[in-house]
């Protein structure tokens, strides 16, 4: 009977240890300036906006999507994402990319676009600002 409790307790301790380790592995920090992105060795979520003047490029042969984004200070960084263009990329107001900075470019594993909300209050057409 005592062996059953010891075995059950061991399973619980191992389970909690694995869950704790997995939690620390998925903890990704948000950064809003690219200087922090360049200096980080871990994966980060970088926020910024798409630089529309430097158009995006989609390479269908390699299935890569690349564009430039700028942070809140105006510093620009090239982003390469292995995958297709997000549906609403051209109308987005800001971009959140997850990945690592490597060899002068940000290698994104995920892209989240934030677009203007259709639920934001709009000024009536006949009102003056």
Secondary structure, DSSP 4 states (H G I P E B T S, - for coil): -HHHHHHHHHHHHHHHHHHHHHHHHS--EEESSHHHHHH-SS-EEEEEEE-GGG--EEETTTTEEEEEEE-TTS-EEEEEEESPPPTTGGGEEEEEEEEEEETTEEEEEEEEEEE--TTS----TT---
